Amino acid sequence: GIELIPQNDLMLEDPVFREVALKWFGSMTDTFLTLIHVMTLDGAAEIYRPLILQHMPLAIYFAVYVLMVSIALMNLVTAVIVDNAIKQADEDREAQKAWEMSKRA
């Protein structure tokens, strides 16, 4: 984001593009926080819409970013659920063994 947007030629030509680019992608910190903002999709259109309207190839950048991040988050959530399910299955197996041992005694 910091390489594609603030370094764009439209920064000199279009005041709307310049304003949005500097507001959301002006520094490394701003870019990082903006990408987190876009990741949550909470009002992301106010960030990417003016940029895409002025420079259409940025649509590819934002689309790829949103797709990659959403897939990564889904994988992370799935991994947590599977890990918890495996732990619960192990605990259930141990409880079953303890119950069978107490039943024999």
Phi and psi in degrees as GROMACS dihedral restraints (atoms count N, CA, C in turn):
[ dihedral_restraints ]
;  ai    aj    ak    al  type     phi  dphi    fc
    3     4     5     6     1   -72.2    20    10
    4     5     6     7     1   -22.3    20    10
    6     7     8     9     1   -87.0    20    10
    7     8     9    10     1   -34.2    20    10
    9    10    11    12     1   -82.8    20    10
   10    11    12    13     1   -39.3    20    10
   12    13    14    15     1   -92.2    20    10
   13    14    15    16     1   -58.7    20    10
   15    16    17    18     1   -67.4    20    10
   16    17    18    19     1   -20.2    20    10
   18    19    20    21     1   -92.7    20    10
   19    20    21    22     1     5.8    20    10
   21    22    23    24     1   -73.6    20    10
   22    23    24    25     1   147.2    20    10
   24    25    26    27     1   -62.3    20    10
   25    26    27    28     1   -25.4    20    10
   27    28    29    30     1   -66.7    20    10
   28    29    30    31     1   -15.3    20    10
   30    31    32    33     1   -59.4    20    10
   31    32    33    34     1   -33.9    20    10
   33    34    35    36     1   -85.5    20    10
   34    35    36    37     1   -29.6    20    10
   36    37    38    39     1   -92.2    20    10
   37    38    39    40     1   -37.1    20    10
   39    40    41    42     1  -116.1    20    10
   40    41    42    43     1   115.5    20    10
   42    43    44    45     1   -66.1    20    10
   43    44    45    46     1   -32.3    20    10
   45    46    47    48     1   -66.8    20    10
   46    47    48    49     1   -46.5    20    10
   48    49    50    51     1   -60.3    20    10
   49    50    51    52     1   -44.3    20    10
   51    52    53    54     1   -60.9    20    10
   52    53    54    55     1   -45.1    20    10
   54    55    56    57     1   -62.1    20    10
   55    56    57    58     1   -48.0    20    10
   57    58    59    60     1   -66.8    20    10
   58    59    60    61     1   -43.0    20    10
   60    61    62    63     1   -63.1    20    10
   61    62    63    64     1   -44.3    20    10
   63    64    65    66     1   -70.5    20    10
   64    65    66    67     1   -35.0    20    10
   66    67    68    69     1   -66.3    20    10
   67    68    69    70     1   -45.4    20    10
   69    70    71    72     1  -100.9    20    10
   70    71    72    73     1   -23.4    20    10
   72    73    74    75     1  -130.2    20    10
   73    74    75    76     1    27.3    20    10
   75    76    77    78     1   -72.4    20    10
   76    77    78    79     1   -30.0    20    10
   78    79    80    81     1  -139.5    20    10
   79    80    81    82     1   174.1    20    10
   81    82    83    84     1   -62.6    20    10
   82    83    84    85     1   -41.6    20    10
   84    85    86    87     1   -63.9    20    10
   85    86    87    88     1   -45.4    20    10
   87    88    89    90     1   -60.7    20    10
   88    89    90    91     1   -42.1    20    10
   90    91    92    93     1   -63.9    20    10
   91    92    93    94     1   -44.3    20    10
   93    94    95    96     1   -60.2    20    10
   94    95    96    97     1   -48.4    20    10
   96    97    98    99     1   -65.8    20    10
   97    98    99   100     1   -36.0    20    10
   99   100   101   102     1   -65.4    20    10
  100   101   102   103     1   -41.7    20    10
  102   103   104   105     1   -67.4    20    10
  103   104   105   106     1   -33.1    20    10
  105   106   107   108     1   -65.9    20    10
  106   107   108   109     1   -41.5    20    10
  108   109   110   111     1   -59.9    20    10
  109   110   111   112     1   -45.8    20    10
  111   112   113   114     1   -67.0    20    10
  112   113   114   115     1   -36.4    20    10
  114   115   116   117     1   -59.3    20    10
  115   116   117   118     1   -38.1    20    10
  117   118   119   120     1   -80.5    20    10
  118   119   120   121     1   -10.7    20    10
  120   121   122   123     1    59.9    20    10
  121   122   123   124     1    22.1    20    10
  123   124   125   126     1   -87.4    20    10
  124   125   126   127     1    94.8    20    10
  126   127   128   129     1    71.8    20    10
  127   128   129   130     1    25.4    20    10
  129   130   131   132     1   -65.4    20    10
  130   131   132   133     1   -27.3    20    10
  132   133   134   135     1   -61.9    20    10
  133   134   135   136     1   -32.9    20    10
  135   136   137   138     1   -66.8    20    10
  136   137   138   139     1   -20.5    20    10
  138   139   140   141     1   -87.3    20    10
  139   140   141   142     1   -55.3    20    10
  141   142   143   144     1   -85.5    20    10
  142   143   144   145     1   -25.3    20    10
  144   145   146   147     1   -60.1    20    10
  145   146   147   148     1   -51.2    20    10
  147   148   149   150     1   -63.5    20    10
  148   149   150   151     1   -32.2    20    10
  150   151   152   153     1   -70.8    20    10
  151   152   153   154     1   -43.3    20    10
  153   154   155   156     1   -67.6    20    10
  154   155   156   157     1   -38.7    20    10
  156   157   158   159     1   -61.2    20    10
  157   158   159   160     1   -30.8    20    10
  159   160   161   162     1   -91.3    20    10
  160   161   162   163     1   -27.1    20    10
  162   163   164   165     1  -143.6    20    10
  163   164   165   166     1    91.8    20    10
  165   166   167   168     1   -57.7    20    10
  166   167   168   169     1   -35.2    20    10
  168   169   170   171     1   -58.6    20    10
  169   170   171   172     1   -20.0    20    10
  171   172   173   174     1   -66.9    20    10
  172   173   174   175     1   -19.0    20    10
  174   175   176   177     1   -61.1    20    10
  175   176   177   178     1   -37.6    20    10
  177   178   179   180     1   -64.9    20    10
  178   179   180   181     1   -44.7    20    10
  180   181   182   183     1   -58.1    20    10
  181   182   183   184     1   -51.0    20    10
  183   184   185   186     1   -68.6    20    10
  184   185   186   187     1   -37.3    20    10
  186   187   188   189     1   -64.5    20    10
  187   188   189   190     1   -45.9    20    10
  189   190   191   192     1   -63.4    20    10
  190   191   192   193     1   -42.3    20    10
  192   193   194   195     1   -61.0    20    10
  193   194   195   196     1   -49.2    20    10
  195   196   197   198     1   -64.1    20    10
  196   197   198   199     1   -41.6    20    10
  198   199   200   201     1   -65.9    20    10
  199   200   201   202     1   -44.8    20    10
  201   202   203   204     1   -64.2    20    10
  202   203   204   205     1   -44.6    20    10
  204   205   206   207     1   -67.8    20    10
  205   206   207   208     1   -40.8    20    10
  207   208   209   210     1   -65.8    20    10
  208   209   210   211     1   -38.6    20    10
  210   211   212   213     1   -66.1    20    10
  211   212   213   214     1   -42.1    20    10
  213   214   215   216     1   -62.4    20    10
  214   215   216   217     1   -42.6    20    10
  216   217   218   219     1   -66.5    20    10
  217   218   219   220     1   -39.8    20    10
  219   220   221   222     1   -62.8    20    10
  220   221   222   223     1   -41.3    20    10
  222   223   224   225     1   -63.4    20    10
  223   224   225   226     1   -39.3    20    10
  225   226   227   228     1   -64.6    20    10
  226   227   228   229     1   -46.1    20    10
  228   229   230   231     1   -63.2    20    10
  229   230   231   232     1   -43.1    20    10
  231   232   233   234     1   -61.5    20    10
  232   233   234   235     1   -42.2    20    10
  234   235   236   237     1   -62.3    20    10
  235   236   237   238     1   -40.6    20    10
  237   238   239   240     1   -65.1    20    10
  238   239   240   241     1   -43.1    20    10
  240   241   242   243     1   -64.5    20    10
  241   242   243   244     1   -44.8    20    10
  243   244   245   246     1   -64.8    20    10
  244   245   246   247     1   -42.5    20    10
  246   247   248   249     1   -60.2    20    10
  247   248   249   250     1   -45.1    20    10
  249   250   251   252     1   -64.7    20    10
  250   251   252   253     1   -36.9    20    10
  252   253   254   255     1   -66.1    20    10
  253   254   255   256     1   -40.0    20    10
  255   256   257   258     1   -65.8    20    10
  256   257   258   259     1   -43.5    20    10
  258   259   260   261     1   -61.2    20    10
  259   260   261   262     1   -42.5    20    10
  261   262   263   264     1   -64.9    20    10
  262   263   264   265     1   -39.5    20    10
  264   265   266   267     1   -63.5    20    10
  265   266   267   268     1   -41.2    20    10
  267   268   269   270     1   -63.2    20    10
  268   269   270   271     1   -42.6    20    10
  270   271   272   273     1   -64.4    20    10
  271   272   273   274     1   -40.4    20    10
  273   274   275   276     1   -63.8    20    10
  274   275   276   277     1   -40.3    20    10
  276   277   278   279     1   -63.1    20    10
  277   278   279   280     1   -43.6    20    10
  279   280   281   282     1   -64.9    20    10
  280   281   282   283     1   -40.9    20    10
  282   283   284   285     1   -64.7    20    10
  283   284   285   286     1   -38.2    20    10
  285   286   287   288     1   -64.1    20    10
  286   287   288   289     1   -43.2    20    10
  288   289   290   291     1   -63.5    20    10
  289   290   291   292     1   -43.6    20    10
  291   292   293   294     1   -63.3    20    10
  292   293   294   295     1   -39.9    20    10
  294   295   296   297     1   -65.7    20    10
  295   296   297   298     1   -43.3    20    10
  297   298   299   300     1   -64.5    20    10
  298   299   300   301     1   -38.5    20    10
  300   301   302   303     1   -66.2    20    10
  301   302   303   304     1   -40.7    20    10
  303   304   305   306     1   -70.8    20    10
  304   305   306   307     1   -28.3    20    10
  306   307   308   309     1   -71.9    20    10
  307   308   309   310     1   -34.5    20    10
  309   310   311   312     1   -73.5    20    10
  310   311   312   313     1   -28.9    20    10
